[in-house]
Amino acid sequence: MIDYMVKHYDDLIRATLEHLQIVLITLLLSLVLASFFTLLCTYFKTASRIIPGILSMIYSIPSLAMFALLIPLTGLGKTTAIIVLVIYNQYLLLQNFLAGLNGIDKSIAEAAMSMGMTPLQTLVKIKLPLSRKAFIAGIRIAMVATVSIATIAASINAGGLGSILFDGLRTMNPAKIVWGSLLSALLAVFIDGLLRFAEKRLALHPVRN
């Protein structure tokens, strides 16, 4: 095991960086789209009933099936993987974002409105800061899921740590299987720990108006 790492450390580093790149791009795009859906669900009752249900149904589709559905349209590789990961993240992010916003005492928002704040000002200055812990929790859950599904995305030539894992399974190479699995797990643990630390920091530093 150690011998493989010494001889192929460059391949392991490259695969880890590829995996991290997929995760970070997915995070950026997921946050933009989830923010849009959150605004729709916050201000339009019809959207709040329809969008979560649609995203829930999509989330229930196995990742391999989703990859297969998109391949004819977007082909093999990172593009398809990122699109699928972004779509999956919407359910996880939206649930937590809405839970954070809906968990705010209505009297706080009403007081802000009575002081002359517009709905947008109330959202930006009051609701979002008070919901930030729930937002971080949602991001943490989504990112850990992204690391796992991104590993499976190697089956459609997306690269990353899954490429080492699947190559090990194909060639019956235990070292590749172990290192592909181990590094993927460590990356998930690292991201989870980093965002848990952010959650704790937010809890220690409450919002000041």
C-alpha positions in Angstrom: 0.0 0.0 0.0 2.7 2.5 1.0 4.8 1.3 -1.9 2.0 2.3 -4.3 1.7 5.7 -2.7 5.4 6.3 -3.1 5.5 5.3 -6.7 2.2 7.0 -7.8 1.9 9.9 -5.4 1.6 12.2 -8.4 -1.4 10.3 -9.7 -3.0 10.4 -6.3 -2.5 14.2 -6.0 -3.8 14.8 -9.5 -6.9 12.7 -8.9 -7.5 14.5 -5.5 -7.2 17.9 -7.1 -9.6 16.9 -9.9 -12.1 15.7 -7.4 -11.8 18.9 -5.4 -12.2 20.9 -8.5 -15.5 19.1 -9.3 -16.7 19.7 -5.8 -15.9 23.4 -5.7 -17.4 24.1 -9.1 -20.5 22.2 -8.1 -20.7 24.2 -4.8 -20.5 27.5 -6.6 -23.2 26.6 -9.2 -25.4 24.9 -6.6 -25.4 27.9 -4.3 -26.4 30.3 -7.2 -29.3 28.0 -8.3 -30.4 27.1 -4.8 -30.5 30.8 -3.9 -32.8 31.5 -6.9 -35.1 28.6 -5.9 -35.2 29.9 -2.3 -36.2 33.3 -3.4 -39.0 31.9 -5.5 -40.3 29.7 -2.7 -40.0 32.6 -0.2 -42.1 35.0 -2.2 -44.4 32.8 -4.3 -46.7 30.3 -2.6 -47.2 28.3 -5.8 -43.4 27.9 -6.1 -43.1 26.8 -2.5 -45.5 24.0 -3.1 -44.2 22.8 -6.5 -40.4 23.2 -6.5 -39.6 21.2 -3.3 -41.8 18.3 -4.6 -40.1 18.3 -8.0 -36.6 18.4 -6.5 -37.5 15.6 -4.1 -38.6 13.4 -7.0 -35.4 14.1 -8.9 -33.3 13.4 -5.8 -34.8 10.0 -5.5 -33.4 9.0 -9.0 -30.2 6.9 -8.6 -27.1 8.8 -9.7 -26.1 6.3 -12.4 -29.6 6.6 -13.9 -29.3 10.4 -13.9 -25.9 10.2 -15.6 -27.3 7.9 -18.2 -30.2 10.3 -18.9 -27.9 13.2 -19.5 -25.1 11.5 -21.5 -27.0 11.7 -24.8 -27.3 15.5 -24.3 -24.1 16.5 -22.6 -21.8 13.6 -23.3 -19.2 11.9 -21.1 -17.0 13.8 -18.7 -17.0 16.5 -16.1 -19.8 18.6 -17.6 -22.4 15.9 -17.2 -21.1 15.0 -13.7 -21.3 18.6 -12.5 -24.8 19.1 -13.9 -26.0 16.0 -12.1 -24.3 17.0 -8.9 -25.8 20.5 -9.0 -29.3 19.1 -9.6 -29.0 16.7 -6.7 -27.7 19.4 -4.4 -30.8 21.6 -4.9 -33.0 19.4 -2.8 -30.6 19.3 0.1 -29.8 23.0 0.0 -33.4 24.2 -0.6 -34.7 22.2 2.4 -32.1 23.7 4.7 -32.3 27.2 3.3 -36.1 27.3 3.7 -35.9 25.7 7.1 -33.6 28.5 8.2 -35.8 31.3 6.9 -39.0 29.8 8.1 -37.5 29.2 11.5 -37.2 32.9 12.2 -39.7 34.4 14.6 -42.3 36.2 12.4 -42.4 39.1 14.9 -38.8 39.9 14.1 -39.5 40.4 10.4 -42.7 42.3 11.2 -40.8 44.6 13.5 -38.3 45.3 10.7 -41.1 46.0 8.3 -42.8 48.3 10.7 -39.5 50.3 11.0 -39.7 51.0 7.2 -37.6 48.2 5.8 -38.6 46.8 2.4 -39.1 43.0 2.0 -35.7 42.8 0.3 -34.0 44.8 3.1 -35.6 42.5 5.6 -34.4 39.5 3.8 -30.8 40.7 3.4 -30.3 42.5 6.7 -32.4 40.3 9.1 -33.5 37.0 7.7 -30.3 35.9 6.0 -27.9 36.7 8.9 -30.3 34.9 11.3 -30.4 31.8 9.0 -26.7 31.5 8.3 -26.2 28.5 10.7 -28.9 26.5 8.8 -27.4 27.6 5.5 -24.0 26.3 6.5 -25.6 23.0 7.7 -27.2 22.6 4.3 -24.0 23.3 2.5 -22.1 20.8 4.7 -24.6 18.0 3.9 -24.7 18.8 0.2 -20.9 18.9 -0.1 -20.4 15.5 1.7 -22.9 14.0 -0.7 -21.2 15.7 -3.6 -17.8 14.1 -2.7 -19.5 10.7 -2.7 -21.4 11.0 -5.9 -18.4 12.6 -7.6 -16.6 9.4 -7.0 -19.3 7.5 -8.9 -19.0 10.1 -11.7 -15.7 8.5 -12.6 -17.7 5.8 -14.3 -18.6 8.4 -17.0 -15.0 9.6 -17.4 -15.3 12.6 -15.1 -12.0 11.9 -13.4 -11.2 12.4 -9.8 -10.6 9.8 -7.1 -13.2 7.5 -8.5 -11.0 6.9 -11.5 -8.4 5.3 -9.3 -11.0 3.3 -7.5 -12.7 2.0 -10.6 -9.4 1.3 -12.3 -8.5 -0.8 -9.2 -11.7 -2.7 -9.4 -11.2 -3.3 -13.1 -7.7 -4.6 -12.7 -8.2 -6.2 -9.3 -5.5 -3.9 -7.8 -6.1 -3.7 -4.0 -3.8 -0.7 -3.6 -5.8 1.4 -6.0 -9.1 0.3 -4.5 -7.9 1.2 -1.0 -6.3 4.6 -1.9 -9.2 5.6 -4.1 -11.7 4.9 -1.3 -9.5 6.2 1.5 -8.8 9.6 -0.1 -12.4 10.1 -1.1 -13.5 9.4 2.5 -10.8 11.7 3.9 -11.8 14.5 1.5 -15.4 14.1 2.7 -14.3 14.1 6.3 -12.1 17.2 5.8 -14.9 19.2 4.1 -17.4 18.1 6.8 -15.0 19.1 9.5 -14.2 22.4 8.0 -17.9 23.3 7.6 -18.7 22.0 11.2 -16.0 24.4 12.4 -17.7 27.2 10.5 -21.0 26.3 12.2 -19.4 26.4 15.6 -17.8 29.8 14.9 -21.2 31.2 13.8 -22.7 29.9 17.0 -20.0 31.6 19.0 -20.5 34.9 17.2 -24.2 35.8 17.0 -25.5 38.3 14.6 -25.3 41.9 15.7 -27.7 44.5 14.4 
